[in-house]
Amino acid sequence: MGKKDKQRAPRSPAATVKKLIKAGKVKGRCCRSSSRCKKCPVLALRKAKSKFAAAA
């Protein structure tokens, strides 16, 4: 009786970011600082989109 979702890769960049938010790696909202922080969801989504584009 294991977790089924643990083995699957996220299907979209947004799903990847949601997973990171739930894990506490990324903040839930952007603080809109002039220079984006490391835990910014906007930057995380941008990185995830570029990784998905490179993989496809």
mmCIF file of the C-alpha atoms, coordinates in Angstrom:
data_MODEL
# 
_entry.id   MODEL 
# 
loop_
_atom_site.group_PDB 
_atom_site.id 
_atom_site.type_symbol 
_atom_site.label_atom_id 
_atom_site.label_alt_id 
_atom_site.label_comp_id 
_atom_site.label_asym_id 
_atom_site.label_entity_id 
_atom_site.label_seq_id 
_atom_site.pdbx_PDB_ins_code 
_atom_site.Cartn_x 
_atom_site.Cartn_y 
_atom_site.Cartn_z 
_atom_site.occupancy 
_atom_site.B_iso_or_equiv 
_atom_site.pdbx_formal_charge 
_atom_site.auth_seq_id 
_atom_site.auth_comp_id 
_atom_site.auth_asym_id 
_atom_site.auth_atom_id 
_atom_site.pdbx_PDB_model_num 
ATOM 1  C CA . MET A 1 1  ? 0.000  0.000  0.000   1.00 0.00 ? 1  MET A CA 1 
ATOM 2  C CA . GLY A 1 2  ? 2.364  2.721  -1.229  1.00 0.00 ? 2  GLY A CA 1 
ATOM 3  C CA . LYS A 1 3  ? 1.760  6.111  -2.699  1.00 0.00 ? 3  LYS A CA 1 
ATOM 4  C CA . LYS A 1 4  ? 1.029  5.935  -6.409  1.00 0.00 ? 4  LYS A CA 1 
ATOM 5  C CA . ASP A 1 5  ? 1.784  9.583  -7.230  1.00 0.00 ? 5  ASP A CA 1 
ATOM 6  C CA . LYS A 1 6  ? 5.340  9.334  -5.925  1.00 0.00 ? 6  LYS A CA 1 
ATOM 7  C CA . GLN A 1 7  ? 6.522  7.471  -9.019  1.00 0.00 ? 7  GLN A CA 1 
ATOM 8  C CA . ARG A 1 8  ? 4.814  9.674  -11.597 1.00 0.00 ? 8  ARG A CA 1 
ATOM 9  C CA . ALA A 1 9  ? 6.390  12.814 -13.002 1.00 0.00 ? 9  ALA A CA 1 
ATOM 10 C CA . PRO A 1 10 ? 4.236  15.970 -12.964 1.00 0.00 ? 10 PRO A CA 1 
ATOM 11 C CA . ARG A 1 11 ? 2.316  16.475 -16.182 1.00 0.00 ? 11 ARG A CA 1 
ATOM 12 C CA . SER A 1 12 ? 2.715  20.251 -16.449 1.00 0.00 ? 12 SER A CA 1 
ATOM 13 C CA . PRO A 1 13 ? 4.961  23.067 -15.221 1.00 0.00 ? 13 PRO A CA 1 
ATOM 14 C CA . ALA A 1 14 ? 2.155  24.316 -12.965 1.00 0.00 ? 14 ALA A CA 1 
ATOM 15 C CA . ALA A 1 15 ? 1.864  20.880 -11.360 1.00 0.00 ? 15 ALA A CA 1 
ATOM 16 C CA . THR A 1 16 ? 5.606  20.927 -10.723 1.00 0.00 ? 16 THR A CA 1 
ATOM 17 C CA . VAL A 1 17 ? 5.353  24.293 -8.956  1.00 0.00 ? 17 VAL A CA 1 
ATOM 18 C CA . LYS A 1 18 ? 2.347  23.129 -6.908  1.00 0.00 ? 18 LYS A CA 1 
ATOM 19 C CA . LYS A 1 19 ? 4.383  20.164 -5.746  1.00 0.00 ? 19 LYS A CA 1 
ATOM 20 C CA . LEU A 1 20 ? 7.269  22.453 -4.751  1.00 0.00 ? 20 LEU A CA 1 
ATOM 21 C CA . ILE A 1 21 ? 4.893  24.745 -2.843  1.00 0.00 ? 21 ILE A CA 1 
ATOM 22 C CA . LYS A 1 22 ? 3.450  21.813 -0.938  1.00 0.00 ? 22 LYS A CA 1 
ATOM 23 C CA . ALA A 1 23 ? 6.962  20.607 -0.088  1.00 0.00 ? 23 ALA A CA 1 
ATOM 24 C CA . GLY A 1 24 ? 7.869  24.063 1.254   1.00 0.00 ? 24 GLY A CA 1 
ATOM 25 C CA . LYS A 1 25 ? 10.564 24.727 -1.338  1.00 0.00 ? 25 LYS A CA 1 
ATOM 26 C CA . VAL A 1 26 ? 8.653  27.620 -2.929  1.00 0.00 ? 26 VAL A CA 1 
ATOM 27 C CA . LYS A 1 27 ? 6.416  30.285 -1.381  1.00 0.00 ? 27 LYS A CA 1 
ATOM 28 C CA . GLY A 1 28 ? 2.701  30.315 -2.114  1.00 0.00 ? 28 GLY A CA 1 
ATOM 29 C CA . ARG A 1 29 ? 2.679  33.901 -3.360  1.00 0.00 ? 29 ARG A CA 1 
ATOM 30 C CA . CYS A 1 30 ? 5.169  36.260 -4.922  1.00 0.00 ? 30 CYS A CA 1 
ATOM 31 C CA . CYS A 1 31 ? 6.344  39.040 -2.606  1.00 0.00 ? 31 CYS A CA 1 
ATOM 32 C CA . ARG A 1 32 ? 6.954  41.240 -5.683  1.00 0.00 ? 32 ARG A CA 1 
ATOM 33 C CA . SER A 1 33 ? 10.397 42.322 -4.575  1.00 0.00 ? 33 SER A CA 1 
ATOM 34 C CA . SER A 1 34 ? 12.421 44.206 -7.172  1.00 0.00 ? 34 SER A CA 1 
ATOM 35 C CA . SER A 1 35 ? 14.917 41.348 -7.353  1.00 0.00 ? 35 SER A CA 1 
ATOM 36 C CA . ARG A 1 36 ? 13.060 38.056 -7.128  1.00 0.00 ? 36 ARG A CA 1 
ATOM 37 C CA . CYS A 1 37 ? 13.892 35.884 -4.136  1.00 0.00 ? 37 CYS A CA 1 
ATOM 38 C CA . LYS A 1 38 ? 15.007 32.251 -4.348  1.00 0.00 ? 38 LYS A CA 1 
ATOM 39 C CA . LYS A 1 39 ? 11.623 30.932 -3.194  1.00 0.00 ? 39 LYS A CA 1 
ATOM 40 C CA . CYS A 1 40 ? 9.603  32.942 -5.720  1.00 0.00 ? 40 CYS A CA 1 
ATOM 41 C CA . PRO A 1 41 ? 6.809  30.959 -7.430  1.00 0.00 ? 41 PRO A CA 1 
ATOM 42 C CA . VAL A 1 42 ? 7.084  33.139 -10.540 1.00 0.00 ? 42 VAL A CA 1 
ATOM 43 C CA . LEU A 1 43 ? 10.710 32.152 -11.055 1.00 0.00 ? 43 LEU A CA 1 
ATOM 44 C CA . ALA A 1 44 ? 9.947  28.519 -10.219 1.00 0.00 ? 44 ALA A CA 1 
ATOM 45 C CA . LEU A 1 45 ? 7.236  28.453 -12.898 1.00 0.00 ? 45 LEU A CA 1 
ATOM 46 C CA . ARG A 1 46 ? 9.587  30.060 -15.435 1.00 0.00 ? 46 ARG A CA 1 
ATOM 47 C CA . LYS A 1 47 ? 12.277 27.458 -14.692 1.00 0.00 ? 47 LYS A CA 1 
ATOM 48 C CA . ALA A 1 48 ? 9.763  24.601 -14.903 1.00 0.00 ? 48 ALA A CA 1 
ATOM 49 C CA . LYS A 1 49 ? 8.484  25.852 -18.258 1.00 0.00 ? 49 LYS A CA 1 
ATOM 50 C CA . SER A 1 50 ? 11.995 26.008 -19.676 1.00 0.00 ? 50 SER A CA 1 
ATOM 51 C CA . LYS A 1 51 ? 12.764 22.477 -18.434 1.00 0.00 ? 51 LYS A CA 1 
ATOM 52 C CA . PHE A 1 52 ? 9.558  21.107 -19.994 1.00 0.00 ? 52 PHE A CA 1 
ATOM 53 C CA . ALA A 1 53 ? 10.361 22.874 -23.282 1.00 0.00 ? 53 ALA A CA 1 
ATOM 54 C CA . ALA A 1 54 ? 13.886 21.446 -23.283 1.00 0.00 ? 54 ALA A CA 1 
ATOM 55 C CA . ALA A 1 55 ? 12.621 17.938 -22.529 1.00 0.00 ? 55 ALA A CA 1 
ATOM 56 C CA . ALA A 1 56 ? 10.064 18.030 -25.365 1.00 0.00 ? 56 ALA A CA 1 
# 
